[in-house]
């Protein structure tokens, strides 16, 4: 069975990133740490998954990036949600809620 701490489906990671960026722009490490924190240490996003997802989301126009300085004075790329990304987040959230509700119904049957 897949370990939820390391294996996230691509679409799931995308929506988690979009949701994380809906609050404020963040750099990659911050995104990863925020997902881990909010999930109470259940979800961990490794860099090998995170950065390809960020590039993919940027290519789709759902996030934008710009260089800035991190909280520890290092140059870092900060990612922020675009208007199209906010619409995509709404669409993906509705889809996820339908999906998780359907799975819950199946699991509750005898």
C-alpha positions as CSV (number, residue, x, y, z in Angstrom):
1,X,0.0,0.0,0.0
2,X,1.2,3.5,-0.7
3,X,2.6,5.6,2.1
4,X,0.6,8.8,2.4
5,X,3.6,10.6,3.8
6,X,5.5,10.2,0.6
7,X,3.1,9.3,-2.2
8,X,0.6,12.0,-3.4
9,X,-1.3,11.7,-6.6
10,X,-0.3,14.5,-9.0
11,X,-3.7,16.1,-9.0
12,X,-3.8,16.0,-5.2
13,X,-0.4,17.7,-4.9
14,X,-1.5,20.4,-7.4
15,X,-4.6,21.3,-5.4
16,X,-2.7,21.3,-2.1
17,X,-0.2,23.7,-3.6
18,X,-2.9,26.0,-5.0
19,X,-4.7,26.0,-1.7
20,X,-1.5,26.8,0.2
21,X,-0.8,29.7,-2.1
22,X,-4.3,31.0,-1.8
23,X,-3.3,32.6,1.5
24,X,-0.1,34.3,0.4
25,X,2.9,33.9,-1.9
26,X,5.5,31.5,-0.7
27,X,8.8,30.0,-1.7
28,X,9.1,26.2,-2.4
29,X,10.4,25.2,1.0
30,X,7.6,27.3,2.7
31,X,5.0,25.5,0.6
32,X,6.3,22.1,1.6
33,X,6.5,23.1,5.3
34,X,3.0,24.6,5.3
35,X,1.4,21.5,3.8
36,X,3.2,19.3,6.4
37,X,2.2,21.6,9.2
38,X,-1.5,21.9,8.2
39,X,-1.8,18.2,7.7
40,X,-0.3,17.6,11.2
41,X,2.7,15.9,9.8
42,X,0.8,13.4,7.7
43,X,1.6,14.8,4.3
44,X,5.2,15.4,3.3
45,X,6.1,16.8,0.0
46,X,9.7,16.1,-1.2
47,X,11.5,18.5,-3.5
48,X,11.6,15.9,-6.2
49,X,7.8,16.1,-6.4
50,X,7.3,19.8,-5.4
51,X,9.4,21.6,-8.0
52,X,8.1,19.7,-11.0
53,X,4.6,20.5,-9.8
54,X,5.4,24.2,-9.4
55,X,6.8,24.3,-12.9
56,X,3.8,22.5,-14.3
57,X,1.4,24.9,-12.5
58,X,3.3,27.9,-13.7
59,X,3.3,26.6,-17.3
60,X,-0.5,26.2,-17.0
61,X,-0.8,29.8,-15.8
62,X,-2.2,28.9,-12.4
63,X,0.7,30.3,-10.5
64,X,3.3,33.0,-11.1
65,X,6.8,33.4,-9.7
66,X,9.2,36.1,-8.9
67,X,12.6,36.3,-7.1
68,X,12.7,37.7,-3.6
69,X,14.5,37.3,-0.3
70,X,13.4,34.7,2.2
71,X,13.1,35.2,5.9
72,X,16.7,34.1,6.4
73,X,18.0,36.6,3.8
74,X,18.5,34.1,1.0
75,X,17.5,34.6,-2.6
76,X,14.4,32.5,-3.3
77,X,11.7,32.1,-5.9
78,X,8.3,33.0,-4.5
79,X,5.1,31.6,-6.0
80,X,1.7,33.2,-6.0
81,X,-1.7,32.2,-7.2
82,X,-3.0,33.9,-10.4
83,X,-6.7,34.7,-11.1
84,X,-6.8,31.6,-13.3
85,X,-5.3,29.6,-10.5
86,X,-7.9,30.7,-8.0
87,X,-10.6,29.6,-10.5
88,X,-8.8,26.2,-10.9
89,X,-8.6,25.9,-7.1
90,X,-12.4,26.4,-6.8
91,X,-13.0,23.8,-9.5
92,X,-10.6,21.3,-8.0
93,X,-12.0,21.8,-4.5
94,X,-15.5,21.1,-5.7
95,X,-14.3,18.0,-7.6
96,X,-12.3,16.8,-4.5
97,X,-15.3,17.2,-2.2
98,X,-17.5,15.2,-4.6
99,X,-14.8,12.5,-4.9
100,X,-14.1,12.2,-1.1
101,X,-17.8,12.2,-0.3
102,X,-18.4,9.3,-2.8
103,X,-15.4,7.3,-1.3
104,X,-16.8,7.9,2.2
105,X,-20.2,6.5,1.1
106,X,-18.6,3.4,-0.4
107,X,-16.6,2.9,2.8
108,X,-19.6,3.2,5.0
109,X,-21.6,0.5,3.2
110,X,-21.6,-3.1,4.5
